Amino acid sequence: MRGQLVVVPILAMLLLFGVPWWTLVLAPDWGAAGTIAGTAVLALGLVTMPTGMYFGHGRRQRDGAARVGDSLLAIIWVLFSWCILSLVLRVALLGVDDPLRSRIVAGATLVVAAGLLVHGNRVAMRVPPVKATDVVIPRLGPGLDGLRVAVLTDTHFGPIDRTKWSEKVVAAVNALDADVVCHAGDLADGAVAKRRKQVDPLGGVQAGLGRFYITGNHEYFGEAQAWLDHMAGLGWDTLHNRSTLLERGGDRILFAGIDDPTGASSGLPGHGPDLAAALADRPADVPVVLLAHQPKQVREAREADVDLQISGHTHGGQIWPFHLLVRLDQPTLSGLTRHGPTQLYNSRGTGFWGPPFRVFAPSEITLLTLRSA
């Protein structure tokens, strides 16, 4: 088993760098000097990327190393993906002799990859657009019809200082004049002392009826309880396997939250999803909105007759075509779907993890408007 834990990542790395090496360096036959130079660049990346990620995301959390490793991960993933797709162009150019055909393919691949990376960085670093969706909840009373719920998730405050971005996101949320604002987990990567500068603007979020926060899996890579305490100190209602009853116009709705599944193996007492505890005080016939970081937690939500689950986690795949791997683990990538009696809204996330790029998976600030039947 330990051998597999070493061999599999090594094989994956060799594949990630090997395919671009063949497509961009060997097949085009750039001559001895070109081949040596291209090989040296990819070999340097092969060593630097895992080293940067190890020192950046390991115990030492060196932000400079993380920025280098994360960026190289995105670059090689995009190159790998489009080198695979370049086989279509290679077939289309069967009438062109090598090395010209391979050079055309290599050039086209580099142009497409560079364009996607530049655009992807802009998309990742911008303040996300608002994605508005109406959700019909049959049990919702007329007094709560039109309840506006703004959703943030997967902000992943980390190695890149996004304090100004955080302030702009807060301003964008406040402009929505939402009744409820939720953060569905993966708030930050790292310790509170290291990331609080970026997180603290969230204390300025305004909501008429409530602000709710739950843990994601990334909190459990660091200081989950400390982040719960910090968000509580910023005035957020931390739904740590518990719920809060809201009322408007004589009608009521329950907002509940559960921990991410990784909490169960975190070693922290009392952590891990406990839906029964979260719904213990549920009044009869009152609709329930559940915050659960991972979409697959809807399996339990549907059994508990939850009306709406709000999740994040997937990032919509973040960098295409990584969504194909995400779908192996999660029932949905983004948007509103139905699972038995339960509707699930899965946000693509407000920020990004690791590489500051989003390719064909734009971020969002979500505005859900709840409607009665």
C-alpha positions in Angstrom: 0.0 0.0 0.0 2.8 2.4 0.9 4.5 1.6 -2.4 1.3 2.5 -4.3 1.2 5.8 -2.5 4.6 6.6 -3.9 4.4 5.0 -7.3 1.0 6.4 -8.4 1.9 10.1 -7.9 5.2 9.5 -9.7 3.5 7.9 -12.7 0.9 10.7 -12.7 3.7 13.3 -12.8 5.6 11.6 -15.5 2.4 11.4 -17.6 1.5 15.1 -17.0 4.9 16.2 -18.1 5.7 13.4 -20.6 2.8 14.1 -22.9 3.7 17.8 -23.4 7.3 16.8 -23.7 6.5 14.6 -26.7 4.0 17.0 -28.3 5.9 20.2 -27.8 9.6 19.1 -27.8 10.3 15.7 -29.3 7.8 15.3 -32.2 8.4 18.8 -33.7 12.2 18.0 -34.0 13.5 21.5 -33.1 17.1 20.3 -33.5 19.6 19.5 -30.7 19.6 23.0 -29.1 15.8 23.2 -29.1 15.3 19.7 -27.8 17.8 20.3 -25.0 16.2 23.6 -24.1 12.6 22.3 -24.1 13.6 19.2 -22.1 15.4 21.4 -19.5 12.3 23.6 -19.1 10.0 20.7 -18.5 12.4 18.9 -16.3 12.7 22.0 -14.1 8.9 22.2 -13.9 8.8 18.5 -13.0 11.0 19.1 -10.0 9.8 22.5 -9.0 6.0 21.9 -9.1 5.8 19.1 -6.5 8.5 20.8 -4.4 6.6 24.0 -4.3 3.3 22.3 -3.4 5.0 20.3 -0.7 6.6 23.2 1.0 3.6 25.5 0.2 0.8 23.3 1.4 2.6 21.2 4.0 3.2 22.0 7.6 5.5 24.8 6.8 3.0 26.7 4.6 5.5 28.8 2.7 3.2 31.0 0.6 5.9 31.8 -2.0 6.5 28.1 -2.6 2.7 27.5 -2.8 2.2 30.3 -5.4 5.0 28.8 -7.6 3.8 25.2 -7.2 0.1 26.0 -7.7 0.8 28.1 -10.9 2.9 25.3 -12.4 0.2 22.8 -11.6 -2.3 24.8 -13.7 0.1 25.4 -16.5 1.0 21.7 -16.9 -2.6 20.6 -16.5 -3.7 22.9 -19.3 -0.8 21.9 -21.5 -1.4 18.2 -20.9 -5.1 18.5 -21.6 -4.6 20.3 -24.9 -1.7 18.2 -26.0 -4.2 15.3 -25.8 -6.8 17.2 -27.7 -4.1 18.2 -30.3 -4.3 14.6 -31.6 -7.5 15.7 -33.5 -5.5 18.4 -35.2 -2.7 16.0 -35.9 -5.2 13.7 -37.7 -6.7 16.6 -39.6 -3.2 17.5 -40.9 -2.4 14.0 -42.2 -1.5 15.4 -45.6 1.2 17.6 -44.1 4.6 15.9 -43.7 6.6 16.0 -40.5 8.2 17.8 -38.9 6.0 20.7 -40.2 2.8 19.0 -39.1 4.1 18.4 -35.6 5.4 22.0 -35.4 2.0 23.3 -36.4 0.3 21.2 -33.8 2.8 22.3 -31.1 2.4 26.0 -32.0 -1.4 25.8 -32.0 -1.4 24.0 -28.6 0.9 26.6 -27.1 -1.3 29.5 -28.4 -4.5 27.9 -27.1 -3.0 27.0 -23.7 -1.5 30.5 -23.2 -4.8 32.2 -24.2 -6.8 30.0 -21.7 -4.3 30.6 -18.9 -4.4 34.4 -19.3 -8.2 34.4 -19.5 -8.5 31.9 -16.7 -6.4 34.0 -14.4 -8.6 37.0 -15.0 -11.7 35.0 -14.3 -10.3 33.6 -11.1 -9.1 37.0 -9.7 -12.1 39.1 -10.6 -15.1 39.8 -8.3 -17.5 37.0 -9.4 -20.7 37.9 -11.2 -24.0 37.4 -9.4 -25.9 34.3 -10.5 -29.5 34.6 -9.7 -31.8 31.6 -9.4 -35.4 31.2 -8.2 -36.2 28.2 -6.1 -39.8 27.1 -5.5 -40.3 25.5 -2.1 -43.9 24.2 -1.8 -43.9 24.3 2.0 -42.7 27.9 2.1 -45.3 30.2 3.6 -46.5 33.4 1.8 -44.8 35.6 4.4 -41.4 34.2 3.3 -42.1 34.3 -0.5 -39.3 36.2 -2.1 -36.8 35.5 0.7 -33.4 36.4 -0.8 -30.4 34.2 0.1 -26.9 35.2 -1.0 -24.4 32.4 -1.1 -20.6 32.5 -0.8 -18.5 29.4 -0.7 -15.0 28.1 -1.4 -13.3 31.5 -1.0 -10.1 29.6 -0.1 -8.3 32.6 1.3 -4.7 31.5 1.0 -1.2 32.2 -0.3 -2.2 35.0 -2.5 -3.2 38.1 -0.5 -6.8 38.8 -1.6 -7.8 41.3 1.1 -8.9 43.9 -1.5 -10.8 41.2 -3.4 -12.5 40.2 -0.1 -13.6 43.8 0.5 -15.0 44.0 -3.0 -16.9 40.7 -2.6 -18.4 42.0 0.6 -19.5 45.2 -1.2 -21.1 43.2 -4.0 -23.0 41.0 -1.5 -24.2 44.0 0.4 -25.5 45.5 -2.8 -27.8 42.6 -3.2 -29.7 43.5 0.0 -30.2 39.9 0.9 -32.3 38.7 3.8 -29.8 35.8 4.5 -26.2 35.4 3.6 -24.5 32.0 3.8 -20.9 30.8 3.5 -20.9 27.1 2.6 -17.4 26.2 3.7 -13.8 26.2 2.5 -13.3 29.6 3.9 -9.5 29.7 4.1 -6.4 27.5 3.7 -4.1 27.9 6.7 -4.2 29.1 10.3 -6.4 31.9 11.5 -3.4 34.0 12.5 -2.1 33.8 8.9 -5.4 34.4 7.0 -7.5 36.5 9.2 -6.6 39.7 7.3 -8.3 38.4 4.2 -11.2 36.9 6.1 -12.0 39.8 8.4 -13.8 41.9 5.8 -16.6 39.3 6.0 -17.5 40.8 9.3 -19.0 43.7 7.3 -21.5 41.5 5.4 -25.0 42.8 6.0 -28.1 40.6 6.1 -31.6 41.3 7.4 -32.3 38.0 9.0 -29.1 36.1 9.5 -25.5 35.2 8.4 -24.6 31.5 8.5 -21.3 29.7 8.1 -20.4 26.0 8.0 -17.0 24.2 7.7 -15.7 22.7 4.5 -13.1 20.0 4.1 -10.3 22.5 3.9 -11.0 23.8 7.4 -10.1 20.4 8.6 -6.7 20.6 7.0 -6.0 23.4 9.4 -7.9 24.9 12.3 -11.6 24.1 11.9 -12.7 24.9 15.4 -10.6 28.1 15.4 -12.3 29.2 12.2 -15.7 28.5 13.7 -14.7 30.6 16.7 -13.3 33.4 14.5 -16.4 33.6 12.3 -18.6 33.7 15.4 -16.4 36.6 16.6 -17.2 38.3 13.3 -20.9 38.0 14.0 -21.7 35.0 11.9 -24.0 32.3 13.2 -21.9 29.1 12.9 -24.1 26.1 12.1 -21.9 23.4 13.6 -24.5 20.6 13.4 -27.2 22.9 14.6 -30.0 25.1 13.2 -31.7 28.5 13.6 -35.3 29.3 13.1 -36.2 32.4 11.1 -39.6 34.1 10.9 -41.1 36.7 8.6 -44.6 37.7 7.9 -45.9 35.1 10.4 -44.2 32.2 8.6 -41.1 30.3 9.6 -38.1 28.6 7.9 -35.3 26.6 9.4 -31.7 27.1 8.4 -29.5 24.2 9.4 -25.9 23.3 8.9 -23.7 20.2 9.1 -20.0 19.7 9.2 -18.0 18.4 6.2 -17.5 14.6 6.2 -13.8 15.0 6.8 -14.6 16.3 10.3 -15.3 12.8 11.4 -11.7 11.7 10.9 -10.1 15.0 12.1 -9.7 14.0 15.7 -11.6 17.0 16.9 -14.3 16.0 19.4 -17.8 16.6 18.3 -16.9 17.2 14.6 -18.3 15.4 11.6 -21.7 15.7 10.0 -24.6 15.0 12.3 -27.8 15.7 10.5 -30.0 14.3 13.2 -28.5 16.8 15.7 -28.9 19.7 13.3 -32.6 18.9 12.8 -33.3 17.9 16.4 -35.4 21.1 17.0 -37.2 21.0 13.7 -40.8 22.1 14.0 -43.4 20.1 12.1 -44.2 21.3 8.5 -41.5 24.0 8.6 -39.3 24.1 5.4 -35.6 23.4 5.9 -32.6 24.9 4.1 -29.5 22.9 4.8 -26.0 24.1 4.4 -23.7 21.1 3.6 -20.4 21.7 1.9 -20.3 18.6 -0.4 -23.1 17.9 -2.9 -23.0 14.2 -2.1 -24.3 14.9 1.4 -27.7 15.3 -0.3 -28.1 11.5 0.1 -28.7 12.0 3.8 -30.7 15.3 3.2 -33.2 13.6 1.0 -33.8 10.9 3.6 -34.5 13.6 6.2 -37.0 15.4 3.9 -34.9 18.5 3.6 -36.4 21.1 1.2 -33.2 22.7 -0.1 -29.5 21.9 0.3 -26.9 24.5 -0.5 -23.4 23.2 -1.3 -20.1 24.2 -2.9 -16.9 22.1 -3.0 -16.8 21.2 -6.7 -15.7 24.6 -8.1 -17.4 23.5 -11.2 -14.2 21.6 -12.0 -12.2 24.9 -11.8 -9.8 24.0 -14.7 -11.4 22.1 -17.6 -11.5 19.1 -18.0 -10.9 18.4 -14.3 -14.7 18.3 -13.9 -14.6 14.8 -15.3 -12.7 13.6 -12.2 -15.0 15.6 -9.9 -18.1 13.9 -11.3 -16.7 10.5 -10.2 -17.2 11.6 -6.6 -20.1 14.1 -6.7 -23.6 13.9 -8.0 -23.5 17.3 -9.6 -21.1 20.1 -10.6 -23.2 23.2 -10.4 -26.7 24.7 -10.5 -30.1 23.5 -9.2 -31.0 19.9 -9.3 -33.6 17.7 -7.7 -32.9 14.6 -5.6 -36.2 13.1 -4.5 -38.0 15.5 -2.2 -34.8 17.6 -1.9 -33.6 20.3 -4.2 -29.8 20.9 -4.3 -28.1 24.1 -5.3 -24.4 23.6 -6.0 -22.4 26.7 -6.3 -19.3 26.8 -8.5 -17.6 28.7 -5.7 -16.7 32.3 -5.1 -12.9 32.0 -5.1 -10.5 29.2 -6.2 -8.2 26.7 -4.6 -4.5 26.7 -5.4 -3.8 27.7 -9.0 -5.3 31.2 -9.5 -7.0 30.1 -12.7 -10.5 29.1 -13.7 -11.0 27.6 -17.2 -14.5 27.1 -18.4 -15.7 27.1 -14.8 -16.4 30.7 -13.8 -16.9 31.6 -10.1 -20.1 33.1 -8.8 -21.8 35.0 -6.0 -25.2 33.2 -5.8 -28.5 34.9 -5.1 -31.3 32.4 -4.5 -34.8 33.8 -4.3 -37.1 31.4 -2.5 -40.7 31.2 -3.8 -43.8 29.6 -2.3 -45.9 27.3 -4.4 
